[in-house]
Amino acid sequence: MIILLYLTAACTQFPELDATLDQATLDAPYPDLVPLGPLLAQADGIAQTGQTSATAQASFDSRLVRLRAQAARLRGPVVDRATRARMARGIAIAALQ
């Protein structure tokens, strides 16, 4: 039964994705591949000299605070203490033996 379902899906006509691209996109050259080292050095230089705008820095700082708060929440227990205690009370140890 499952094989029949897969075979039916395999016979479906694939959508024409090339038709969704305009001619300018098709004619555009591939982007240049650049080494990562100089980009990282440039980013380090900007960070050390403080050449970012106040708005960009405030945006980065607020995002950093949000990400750290999210990471702290993810480090916590999945099941809180009250729920864990309720689950423990729901298990009859005698029934398990």
Biopython code that builds the backbone (N, CA, C, O; Angstrom):
import numpy as np
from Bio.PDB.StructureBuilder import StructureBuilder

atoms = [
    (1, "MET", "N", (0.825, -1.190, 0.000)),
    (1, "MET", "CA", (0.000, 0.000, 0.000)),
    (1, "MET", "C", (0.875, 1.262, 0.000)),
    (1, "MET", "O", (0.621, 2.208, -0.746)),
    (2, "ILE", "N", (1.902, 1.257, 0.846)),
    (2, "ILE", "CA", (2.777, 2.428, 0.918)),
    (2, "ILE", "C", (3.558, 2.586, -0.378)),
    (2, "ILE", "O", (3.785, 3.703, -0.843)),
    (3, "ILE", "N", (3.965, 1.469, -0.954)),
    (3, "ILE", "CA", (4.703, 1.524, -2.214)),
    (3, "ILE", "C", (3.838, 2.146, -3.302)),
    (3, "ILE", "O", (4.333, 2.932, -4.110)),
    (4, "LEU", "N", (2.563, 1.807, -3.332)),
    (4, "LEU", "CA", (1.645, 2.378, -4.312)),
    (4, "LEU", "C", (1.541, 3.891, -4.131)),
    (4, "LEU", "O", (1.493, 4.637, -5.109)),
    (5, "LEU", "N", (1.508, 4.330, -2.896)),
    (5, "LEU", "CA", (1.451, 5.765, -2.613)),
    (5, "LEU", "C", (2.717, 6.461, -3.121)),
    (5, "LEU", "O", (2.633, 7.527, -3.731)),
    (6, "TYR", "N", (3.881, 5.870, -2.876)),
    (6, "TYR", "CA", (5.140, 6.451, -3.354)),
    (6, "TYR", "C", (5.206, 6.470, -4.879)),
    (6, "TYR", "O", (5.679, 7.441, -5.471)),
    (7, "LEU", "N", (4.739, 5.411, -5.505)),
    (7, "LEU", "CA", (4.754, 5.367, -6.964)),
    (7, "LEU", "C", (3.830, 6.420, -7.554)),
    (7, "LEU", "O", (4.149, 7.023, -8.579)),
    (8, "THR", "N", (2.696, 6.643, -6.923)),
    (8, "THR", "CA", (1.771, 7.668, -7.398)),
    (8, "THR", "C", (2.408, 9.050, -7.277)),
    (8, "THR", "O", (2.288, 9.876, -8.182)),
    (9, "ALA", "N", (3.076, 9.296, -6.170)),
    (9, "ALA", "CA", (3.741, 10.587, -5.983)),
    (9, "ALA", "C", (4.897, 10.752, -6.967)),
    (9, "ALA", "O", (5.175, 11.868, -7.406)),
    (10, "ALA", "N", (5.563, 9.675, -7.313)),
    (10, "ALA", "CA", (6.693, 9.746, -8.238)),
    (10, "ALA", "C", (6.243, 10.086, -9.649)),
    (10, "ALA", "O", (7.030, 10.612, -10.436)),
    (11, "CYS", "N", (5.009, 9.798, -9.979)),
    (11, "CYS", "CA", (4.496, 10.069, -11.320)),
    (11, "CYS", "C", (3.957, 11.493, -11.463)),
    (11, "CYS", "O", (3.529, 11.880, -12.550)),
    (12, "THR", "N", (3.971, 12.257, -10.410)),
    (12, "THR", "CA", (3.472, 13.622, -10.448)),
    (12, "THR", "C", (4.402, 14.480, -11.285)),
    (12, "THR", "O", (5.621, 14.310, -11.248)),
    (13, "GLN", "N", (3.819, 15.408, -12.043)),
    (13, "GLN", "CA", (4.647, 16.295, -12.855)),
    (13, "GLN", "C", (5.318, 17.322, -11.952)),
    (13, "GLN", "O", (4.670, 17.952, -11.116)),
    (14, "PHE", "N", (6.604, 17.476, -12.131)),
    (14, "PHE", "CA", (7.384, 18.417, -11.334)),
    (14, "PHE", "C", (7.107, 19.833, -11.832)),
    (14, "PHE", "O", (7.057, 20.050, -13.043)),
    (15, "PRO", "N", (6.927, 20.794, -10.940)),
    (15, "PRO", "CA", (6.624, 22.161, -11.393)),
    (15, "PRO", "C", (7.810, 22.788, -12.122)),
    (15, "PRO", "O", (8.969, 22.484, -11.838)),
    (16, "GLU", "N", (7.497, 23.653, -13.052)),
    (16, "GLU", "CA", (8.525, 24.344, -13.826)),
    (16, "GLU", "C", (9.084, 25.501, -13.004)),
    (16, "GLU", "O", (8.523, 26.597, -13.005)),
    (17, "LEU", "N", (10.170, 25.260, -12.316)),
    (17, "LEU", "CA", (10.752, 26.305, -11.478)),
    (17, "LEU", "C", (11.503, 27.340, -12.298)),
    (17, "LEU", "O", (11.588, 28.501, -11.897)),
    (18, "ASP", "N", (12.047, 26.941, -13.434)),
    (18, "ASP", "CA", (12.776, 27.896, -14.263)),
    (18, "ASP", "C", (11.858, 28.996, -14.779)),
    (18, "ASP", "O", (12.313, 30.112, -15.031)),
    (19, "ALA", "N", (10.582, 28.699, -14.939)),
    (19, "ALA", "CA", (9.643, 29.693, -15.449)),
    (19, "ALA", "C", (9.374, 30.794, -14.426)),
    (19, "ALA", "O", (8.843, 31.844, -14.788)),
    (20, "THR", "N", (9.723, 30.583, -13.173)),
    (20, "THR", "CA", (9.479, 31.592, -12.142)),
    (20, "THR", "C", (10.585, 32.637, -12.085)),
    (20, "THR", "O", (10.435, 33.644, -11.393)),
    (21, "LEU", "N", (11.685, 32.426, -12.790)),
    (21, "LEU", "CA", (12.804, 33.369, -12.777)),
    (21, "LEU", "C", (12.714, 34.304, -13.971)),
    (21, "LEU", "O", (12.423, 33.872, -15.086)),
    (22, "ASP", "N", (12.966, 35.592, -13.734)),
    (22, "ASP", "CA", (12.959, 36.529, -14.851)),
    (22, "ASP", "C", (14.293, 36.453, -15.606)),
    (22, "ASP", "O", (15.258, 35.859, -15.125)),
    (23, "GLN", "N", (14.327, 37.053, -16.770)),
    (23, "GLN", "CA", (15.504, 36.949, -17.634)),
    (23, "GLN", "C", (16.729, 37.609, -17.006)),
    (23, "GLN", "O", (17.848, 37.130, -17.188)),
    (24, "ALA", "N", (16.533, 38.698, -16.274)),
    (24, "ALA", "CA", (17.671, 39.379, -15.641)),
    (24, "ALA", "C", (18.341, 38.466, -14.620)),
    (24, "ALA", "O", (19.565, 38.467, -14.491)),
    (25, "THR", "N", (17.546, 37.694, -13.901)),
    (25, "THR", "CA", (18.104, 36.761, -12.927)),
    (25, "THR", "C", (18.860, 35.644, -13.631)),
    (25, "THR", "O", (19.934, 35.241, -13.186)),
    (26, "LEU", "N", (18.306, 35.148, -14.717)),
    (26, "LEU", "CA", (18.968, 34.077, -15.462)),
    (26, "LEU", "C", (20.275, 34.555, -16.093)),
    (26, "LEU", "O", (21.230, 33.785, -16.195)),
    (27, "ASP", "N", (20.327, 35.825, -16.518)),
    (27, "ASP", "CA", (21.524, 36.362, -17.171)),
    (27, "ASP", "C", (22.561, 36.874, -16.178)),
    (27, "ASP", "O", (23.690, 37.166, -16.571)),
    (28, "ALA", "N", (22.209, 36.989, -14.917)),
    (28, "ALA", "CA", (23.133, 37.542, -13.920)),
    (28, "ALA", "C", (24.310, 36.600, -13.715)),
    (28, "ALA", "O", (24.146, 35.381, -13.740)),
    (29, "PRO", "N", (25.498, 37.165, -13.512)),
    (29, "PRO", "CA", (26.666, 36.308, -13.270)),
    (29, "PRO", "C", (26.612, 35.710, -11.867)),
    (29, "PRO", "O", (25.938, 36.228, -10.977)),
    (30, "TYR", "N", (27.324, 34.631, -11.697)),
    (30, "TYR", "CA", (27.424, 34.034, -10.370)),
    (30, "TYR", "C", (28.180, 34.990, -9.453)),
    (30, "TYR", "O", (29.077, 35.701, -9.907)),
    (31, "PRO", "N", (27.833, 35.015, -8.187)),
    (31, "PRO", "CA", (28.583, 35.886, -7.272)),
    (31, "PRO", "C", (30.015, 35.392, -7.117)),
    (31, "PRO", "O", (30.294, 34.198, -7.227)),
    (32, "ASP", "N", (30.910, 36.328, -6.861)),
    (32, "ASP", "CA", (32.312, 35.969, -6.656)),
    (32, "ASP", "C", (32.477, 35.254, -5.325)),
    (32, "ASP", "O", (31.890, 35.647, -4.317)),
    (33, "LEU", "N", (33.275, 34.210, -5.334)),
    (33, "LEU", "CA", (33.627, 33.531, -4.093)),
    (33, "LEU", "C", (34.850, 34.231, -3.522)),
    (33, "LEU", "O", (35.866, 34.386, -4.200)),
    (34, "VAL", "N", (34.742, 34.644, -2.284)),
    (34, "VAL", "CA", (35.853, 35.353, -1.654)),
    (34, "VAL", "C", (36.303, 34.570, -0.436)),
    (34, "VAL", "O", (35.495, 33.891, 0.199)),
    (35, "PRO", "N", (37.592, 34.656, -0.102)),
    (35, "PRO", "CA", (38.074, 33.958, 1.088)),
    (35, "PRO", "C", (37.448, 34.561, 2.345)),
    (35, "PRO", "O", (37.192, 35.763, 2.410)),
    (36, "LEU", "N", (37.213, 33.731, 3.313)),
    (36, "LEU", "CA", (36.561, 34.156, 4.544)),
    (36, "LEU", "C", (37.497, 34.940, 5.456)),
    (36, "LEU", "O", (37.045, 35.799, 6.212)),
    (37, "GLY", "N", (38.785, 34.658, 5.395)),
    (37, "GLY", "CA", (39.755, 35.310, 6.274)),
    (37, "GLY", "C", (39.711, 36.832, 6.224)),
    (37, "GLY", "O", (39.597, 37.464, 7.274)),
    (38, "PRO", "N", (39.797, 37.452, 5.035)),
    (38, "PRO", "CA", (39.750, 38.915, 4.976)),
    (38, "PRO", "C", (38.428, 39.495, 5.491)),
    (38, "PRO", "O", (38.418, 40.564, 6.101)),
    (39, "LEU", "N", (37.331, 38.805, 5.251)),
    (39, "LEU", "CA", (36.044, 39.290, 5.752)),
    (39, "LEU", "C", (36.009, 39.280, 7.275)),
    (39, "LEU", "O", (35.510, 40.215, 7.900)),
    (40, "LEU", "N", (36.543, 38.216, 7.866)),
    (40, "LEU", "CA", (36.588, 38.144, 9.327)),
    (40, "LEU", "C", (37.532, 39.195, 9.894)),
    (40, "LEU", "O", (37.249, 39.793, 10.932)),
    (41, "ALA", "N", (38.651, 39.421, 9.217)),
    (41, "ALA", "CA", (39.592, 40.447, 9.673)),
    (41, "ALA", "C", (38.949, 41.826, 9.603)),
    (41, "ALA", "O", (39.143, 42.655, 10.492)),
    (42, "GLN", "N", (38.185, 42.065, 8.546)),
    (42, "GLN", "CA", (37.489, 43.346, 8.414)),
    (42, "GLN", "C", (36.458, 43.507, 9.530)),
    (42, "GLN", "O", (36.333, 44.586, 10.109)),
    (43, "ALA", "N", (35.729, 42.447, 9.829)),
    (43, "ALA", "CA", (34.742, 42.502, 10.908)),
    (43, "ALA", "C", (35.422, 42.738, 12.250)),
    (43, "ALA", "O", (34.917, 43.497, 13.077)),
    (44, "ASP", "N", (36.564, 42.094, 12.472)),
    (44, "ASP", "CA", (37.316, 42.317, 13.709)),
    (44, "ASP", "C", (37.801, 43.761, 13.791)),
    (44, "ASP", "O", (37.768, 44.374, 14.858)),
    (45, "GLY", "N", (38.248, 44.295, 12.666)),
    (45, "GLY", "CA", (38.712, 45.682, 12.639)),
    (45, "GLY", "C", (37.598, 46.658, 12.973)),
    (45, "GLY", "O", (37.808, 47.619, 13.714)),
    (46, "ILE", "N", (36.423, 46.415, 12.433)),
    (46, "ILE", "CA", (35.271, 47.269, 12.732)),
    (46, "ILE", "C", (34.917, 47.169, 14.206)),
    (46, "ILE", "O", (34.598, 48.173, 14.843)),
    (47, "ALA", "N", (34.972, 45.963, 14.748)),
    (47, "ALA", "CA", (34.637, 45.773, 16.159)),
    (47, "ALA", "C", (35.647, 46.469, 17.061)),
    (47, "ALA", "O", (35.278, 47.025, 18.096)),
    (48, "GLN", "N", (36.918, 46.443, 16.677)),
    (48, "GLN", "CA", (37.959, 47.043, 17.521)),
    (48, "GLN", "C", (37.983, 48.565, 17.425)),
    (48, "GLN", "O", (38.252, 49.245, 18.415)),
    (49, "THR", "N", (37.705, 49.099, 16.246)),
    (49, "THR", "CA", (37.746, 50.549, 16.088)),
    (49, "THR", "C", (36.417, 51.204, 16.410)),
    (49, "THR", "O", (36.351, 52.423, 16.568)),
    (50, "GLY", "N", (35.362, 50.416, 16.510)),
    (50, "GLY", "CA", (34.047, 50.966, 16.829)),
    (50, "GLY", "C", (33.458, 51.784, 15.701)),
    (50, "GLY", "O", (32.809, 52.798, 15.954)),
    (51, "GLN", "N", (33.668, 51.370, 14.461)),
    (51, "GLN", "CA", (33.180, 52.126, 13.318)),
    (51, "GLN", "C", (31.733, 51.809, 12.966)),
    (51, "GLN", "O", (31.300, 52.090, 11.848)),
    (52, "THR", "N", (30.988, 51.241, 13.878)),
    (52, "THR", "CA", (29.580, 50.979, 13.607)),
    (52, "THR", "C", (28.759, 52.165, 14.087)),
    (52, "THR", "O", (29.174, 52.893, 14.988)),
    (53, "SER", "N", (27.604, 52.354, 13.486)),
    (53, "SER", "CA", (26.744, 53.467, 13.893)),
    (53, "SER", "C", (26.088, 53.145, 15.231)),
    (53, "SER", "O", (26.027, 51.987, 15.644)),
    (54, "ALA", "N", (25.607, 54.166, 15.888)),
    (54, "ALA", "CA", (24.956, 53.978, 17.186)),
    (54, "ALA", "C", (23.693, 53.136, 17.036)),
    (54, "ALA", "O", (23.380, 52.319, 17.902)),
    (55, "THR", "N", (22.972, 53.334, 15.941)),
    (55, "THR", "CA", (21.750, 52.560, 15.702)),
    (55, "THR", "C", (22.081, 51.090, 15.503)),
    (55, "THR", "O", (21.417, 50.217, 16.061)),
    (56, "ALA", "N", (23.113, 50.817, 14.702)),
    (56, "ALA", "CA", (23.508, 49.427, 14.466)),
    (56, "ALA", "C", (23.984, 48.785, 15.757)),
    (56, "ALA", "O", (23.656, 47.632, 16.037)),
    (57, "GLN", "N", (24.752, 49.520, 16.542)),
    (57, "GLN", "CA", (25.255, 48.974, 17.802)),
    (57, "GLN", "C", (24.108, 48.684, 18.763)),
    (57, "GLN", "O", (24.120, 47.659, 19.445)),
    (58, "ALA", "N", (23.123, 49.568, 18.827)),
    (58, "ALA", "CA", (21.966, 49.343, 19.698)),
    (58, "ALA", "C", (21.182, 48.124, 19.235)),
    (58, "ALA", "O", (20.691, 47.345, 20.053)),
    (59, "SER", "N", (21.066, 47.963, 17.922)),
    (59, "SER", "CA", (20.366, 46.799, 17.379)),
    (59, "SER", "C", (21.110, 45.516, 17.726)),
    (59, "SER", "O", (20.498, 44.525, 18.126)),
    (60, "PHE", "N", (22.432, 45.538, 17.571)),
    (60, "PHE", "CA", (23.236, 44.359, 17.907)),
    (60, "PHE", "C", (23.126, 44.023, 19.387)),
    (60, "PHE", "O", (22.973, 42.863, 19.768)),
    (61, "ASP", "N", (23.206, 45.065, 20.217)),
    (61, "ASP", "CA", (23.146, 44.849, 21.664)),
    (61, "ASP", "C", (21.803, 44.269, 22.093)),
    (61, "ASP", "O", (21.752, 43.352, 22.912)),
    (62, "SER", "N", (20.712, 44.805, 21.537)),
    (62, "SER", "CA", (19.395, 44.282, 21.922)),
    (62, "SER", "C", (19.218, 42.849, 21.438)),
    (62, "SER", "O", (18.618, 42.026, 22.128)),
    (63, "ARG", "N", (19.737, 42.555, 20.256)),
    (63, "ARG", "CA", (19.651, 41.179, 19.758)),
    (63, "ARG", "C", (20.478, 40.243, 20.626)),
    (63, "ARG", "O", (20.062, 39.120, 20.909)),
    (64, "LEU", "N", (21.646, 40.705, 21.046)),
    (64, "LEU", "CA", (22.504, 39.904, 21.908)),
    (64, "LEU", "C", (21.815, 39.606, 23.235)),
    (64, "LEU", "O", (21.887, 38.484, 23.735)),
    (65, "VAL", "N", (21.154, 40.598, 23.801)),
    (65, "VAL", "CA", (20.427, 40.398, 25.061)),
    (65, "VAL", "C", (19.313, 39.373, 24.869)),
    (65, "VAL", "O", (19.131, 38.485, 25.703)),
    (66, "ARG", "N", (18.565, 39.497, 23.766)),
    (66, "ARG", "CA", (17.474, 38.540, 23.500)),
    (66, "ARG", "C", (18.009, 37.125, 23.310)),
    (66, "ARG", "O", (17.437, 36.169, 23.834)),
    (67, "LEU", "N", (19.107, 36.988, 22.561)),
    (67, "LEU", "CA", (19.671, 35.661, 22.320)),
    (67, "LEU", "C", (20.214, 35.038, 23.600)),
    (67, "LEU", "O", (20.063, 33.836, 23.818)),
    (68, "ARG", "N", (20.843, 35.846, 24.445)),
    (68, "ARG", "CA", (21.343, 35.315, 25.717)),
    (68, "ARG", "C", (20.195, 34.901, 26.630)),
    (68, "ARG", "O", (20.292, 33.889, 27.324)),
    (69, "ALA", "N", (19.114, 35.671, 26.637)),
    (69, "ALA", "CA", (17.950, 35.309, 27.448)),
    (69, "ALA", "C", (17.329, 34.014, 26.939)),
    (69, "ALA", "O", (16.932, 33.159, 27.732)),
    (70, "GLN", "N", (17.243, 33.868, 25.625)),
    (70, "GLN", "CA", (16.699, 32.640, 25.051)),
    (70, "GLN", "C", (17.595, 31.455, 25.382)),
    (70, "GLN", "O", (17.095, 30.379, 25.707)),
    (71, "ALA", "N", (18.896, 31.631, 25.307)),
    (71, "ALA", "CA", (19.829, 30.551, 25.640)),
    (71, "ALA", "C", (19.689, 30.155, 27.101)),
    (71, "ALA", "O", (19.750, 28.970, 27.431)),
    (72, "ALA", "N", (19.503, 31.132, 27.977)),
    (72, "ALA", "CA", (19.330, 30.826, 29.402)),
    (72, "ALA", "C", (18.051, 30.030, 29.629)),
    (72, "ALA", "O", (18.033, 29.096, 30.431)),
    (73, "ARG", "N", (16.979, 30.396, 28.924)),
    (73, "ARG", "CA", (15.723, 29.636, 29.053)),
    (73, "ARG", "C", (15.889, 28.212, 28.540)),
    (73, "ARG", "O", (15.333, 27.276, 29.115)),
    (74, "LEU", "N", (16.646, 28.043, 27.468)),
    (74, "LEU", "CA", (16.837, 26.706, 26.900)),
    (74, "LEU", "C", (17.716, 25.830, 27.785)),
    (74, "LEU", "O", (17.615, 24.605, 27.731)),
    (75, "ARG", "N", (18.575, 26.441, 28.597)),
    (75, "ARG", "CA", (19.422, 25.667, 29.499)),
    (75, "ARG", "C", (18.646, 25.138, 30.695)),
    (75, "ARG", "O", (19.110, 24.214, 31.363)),
    (76, "GLY", "N", (17.502, 25.688, 30.974)),
    (76, "GLY", "CA", (16.712, 25.274, 32.135)),
    (76, "GLY", "C", (16.093, 23.904, 31.934)),
    (76, "GLY", "O", (16.184, 23.320, 30.853)),
    (77, "PRO", "N", (15.464, 23.396, 32.984)),
    (77, "PRO", "CA", (14.827, 22.082, 32.877)),
    (77, "PRO", "C", (13.629, 22.134, 31.927)),
    (77, "PRO", "O", (12.955, 23.156, 31.802)),
    (78, "VAL", "N", (13.388, 21.015, 31.271)),
    (78, "VAL", "CA", (12.272, 20.935, 30.341)),
    (78, "VAL", "C", (10.958, 20.842, 31.107)),
    (78, "VAL", "O", (9.960, 21.449, 30.718)),
    (79, "VAL", "N", (10.965, 20.088, 32.182)),
    (79, "VAL", "CA", (9.772, 19.917, 33.011)),
    (79, "VAL", "C", (10.023, 20.648, 34.328)),
    (79, "VAL", "O", (11.000, 20.367, 35.023)),
    (80, "ASP", "N", (9.130, 21.594, 34.672)),
    (80, "ASP", "CA", (9.333, 22.353, 35.902)),
    (80, "ASP", "C", (9.081, 21.474, 37.128)),
    (80, "ASP", "O", (8.541, 20.374, 37.015)),
    (81, "ARG", "N", (9.481, 21.976, 38.300)),
    (81, "ARG", "CA", (9.423, 21.182, 39.531)),
    (81, "ARG", "C", (7.998, 20.768, 39.882)),
    (81, "ARG", "O", (7.769, 19.623, 40.272)),
    (82, "ALA", "N", (7.047, 21.672, 39.750)),
    (82, "ALA", "CA", (5.657, 21.352, 40.105)),
    (82, "ALA", "C", (5.114, 20.228, 39.224)),
    (82, "ALA", "O", (4.458, 19.311, 39.719)),
    (83, "THR", "N", (5.380, 20.295, 37.947)),
    (83, "THR", "CA", (4.905, 19.252, 37.031)),
    (83, "THR", "C", (5.615, 17.937, 37.310)),
    (83, "THR", "O", (4.992, 16.875, 37.286)),
    (84, "ARG", "N", (6.914, 18.003, 37.575)),
    (84, "ARG", "CA", (7.669, 16.787, 37.883)),
    (84, "ARG", "C", (7.108, 16.125, 39.145)),
    (84, "ARG", "O", (6.967, 14.903, 39.187)),
    (85, "ALA", "N", (6.788, 16.915, 40.172)),
    (85, "ALA", "CA", (6.224, 16.364, 41.411)),
    (85, "ALA", "C", (4.856, 15.746, 41.149)),
    (85, "ALA", "O", (4.542, 14.678, 41.675)),
    (86, "ARG", "N", (4.040, 16.417, 40.333)),
    (86, "ARG", "CA", (2.716, 15.881, 40.001)),
    (86, "ARG", "C", (2.840, 14.572, 39.234)),
    (86, "ARG", "O", (2.068, 13.640, 39.462)),
    (87, "MET", "N", (3.803, 14.500, 38.330)),
    (87, "MET", "CA", (4.010, 13.262, 37.572)),
    (87, "MET", "C", (4.485, 12.147, 38.497)),
    (87, "MET", "O", (4.068, 10.998, 38.350)),
    (88, "ALA", "N", (5.352, 12.478, 39.444)),
    (88, "ALA", "CA", (5.853, 11.466, 40.384)),
    (88, "ALA", "C", (4.728, 10.937, 41.263)),
    (88, "ALA", "O", (4.689, 9.746, 41.576)),
    (89, "ARG", "N", (3.810, 11.818, 41.665)),
    (89, "ARG", "CA", (2.672, 11.372, 42.475)),
    (89, "ARG", "C", (1.737, 10.473, 41.673)),
    (89, "ARG", "O", (1.049, 9.630, 42.248)),
    (90, "GLY", "N", (1.703, 10.641, 40.371)),
    (90, "GLY", "CA", (0.799, 9.863, 39.531)),
    (90, "GLY", "C", (1.280, 8.451, 39.262)),
    (90, "GLY", "O", (0.528, 7.640, 38.721)),
    (91, "ILE", "N", (2.504, 8.141, 39.622)),
    (91, "ILE", "CA", (3.052, 6.805, 39.392)),
    (91, "ILE", "C", (2.877, 5.980, 40.654)),
    (91, "ILE", "O", (3.371, 6.341, 41.722)),
    (92, "ALA", "N", (2.173, 4.874, 40.519)),
    (92, "ALA", "CA", (2.000, 3.956, 41.649)),
    (92, "ALA", "C", (3.155, 2.967, 41.616)),
    (92, "ALA", "O", (3.201, 2.093, 40.750)),
    (93, "ILE", "N", (4.079, 3.098, 42.545)),
    (93, "ILE", "CA", (5.268, 2.246, 42.581)),
    (93, "ILE", "C", (4.870, 0.780, 42.739)),
    (93, "ILE", "O", (5.508, -0.096, 42.156)),
    (94, "ALA", "N", (3.837, 0.506, 43.510)),
    (94, "ALA", "CA", (3.406, -0.880, 43.726)),
    (94, "ALA", "C", (2.955, -1.520, 42.416)),
    (94, "ALA", "O", (3.137, -2.721, 42.220)),
    (95, "ALA", "N", (2.378, -0.742, 41.535)),
    (95, "ALA", "CA", (1.907, -1.287, 40.263)),
    (95, "ALA", "C", (3.071, -1.652, 39.347)),
    (95, "ALA", "O", (2.919, -2.481, 38.451)),
    (96, "LEU", "N", (4.208, -1.049, 39.565)),
    (96, "LEU", "CA", (5.368, -1.330, 38.722)),
    (96, "LEU", "C", (6.105, -2.594, 39.140)),
    (96, "LEU", "O", (6.924, -3.106, 38.377)),
    (97, "GLN", "N", (5.833, -3.108, 40.331)),
    (97, "GLN", "CA", (6.581, -4.266, 40.816)),
    (97, "GLN", "C", (5.865, -5.555, 40.543)),
    (97, "GLN", "O", (6.365, -6.625, 40.891)),
]
sb = StructureBuilder()
sb.init_structure("model")
sb.init_model(0)
sb.init_chain("A")
sb.init_seg("    ")
for serial, (resi, resn, name, xyz) in enumerate(atoms, 1):
    if name == "N":
        sb.init_residue(resn, " ", resi, " ")
    sb.init_atom(name, np.array(xyz, "f"), 0.0, 1.0, " ", f" {name:<3s}", serial, name[0])
structure = sb.get_structure()
